[in-house]
């Protein structure tokens, strides 16, 4: 994967990927009731999305958990190889200062 040469192509790809990400976030929110928020910083500006329309509440909730306890972050990293195989990392427990507490690998 590489950066697209054309500015117009990069912008079109950005719009397409944001729409795809929003669809996935909406599906996650609707099917399991998760509160989903994300922020992107791109050459085209900052884009924030929140499924519950209250991103500040989600961020405050996240920050209070980070401050008060070690949280278990379910890291689902799907890496697509050229053959189309996907690989998934197991859960990784992360402490309040981003130190790796333990891993289930």
C-alpha positions, -999 to 999 in steps of 0.1 A, spaced: 0 0 0 13 35 -8 1 71 -8 -19 79 -38 -2 104 -62 -31 125 -71 -46 149 -45 -81 143 -60 -76 106 -58 -65 109 -21 -95 130 -13 -119 106 -30 -103 76 -12 -106 95 21 -143 101 16 -149 65 5 -130 51 35 -148 74 60 -182 64 47 -171 27 50 -159 33 86 -192 50 95 -212 21 81 -191 -4 102 -194 18 133 -232 21 128 -235 -16 124 -215 -22 156 -237 3 175 -270 -11 162 -262 -49 164 -246 -50 199 -255 -16 214 -219 -4 215 -212 33 218 -187 40 190 -167 71 185 -137 79 163 -117 110 153 -96 112 121 -69 139 115 -62 142 78 -50 168 54 -87 175 48 -94 185 83 -106 168 115 -135 145 112 -153 132 144 -180 106 145 -201 94 174 -229 69 172 -247 83 203 -243 120 193 -224 127 226 -187 122 218 -176 142 249 -194 117 272 -176 88 255 -142 105 257 -147 114 294 -158 78 302 -127 64 284 -104 88 302 -118 81 336 -113 43 330 -78 49 318 -70 70 350 -85 46 375 -77 11 365 -60 -12 341 -83 -18 312 -85 -48 289 -83 -36 253 -95 -61 228 -71 -56 201 -85 -70 169 -58 -64 143 -68 -80 111 -38 -80 88 -45 -89 52 -17 -105 34 -13 -105 -4 -29 -140 -4 -60 -126 14 -53 -145 46 -62 -126 78 -46 -129 112 -60 -117 145 -41 -106 177 -54 -118 210 -65 -96 239 -38 -73 252 -42 -57 287 -29 -22 288 -22 -2 320 -31 34 326 2 47 312 0 26 280 24 0 294 17 -35 284 5 -53 315 1 -88 300 -7 -105 267 -27 -136 259 -6 -146 229 
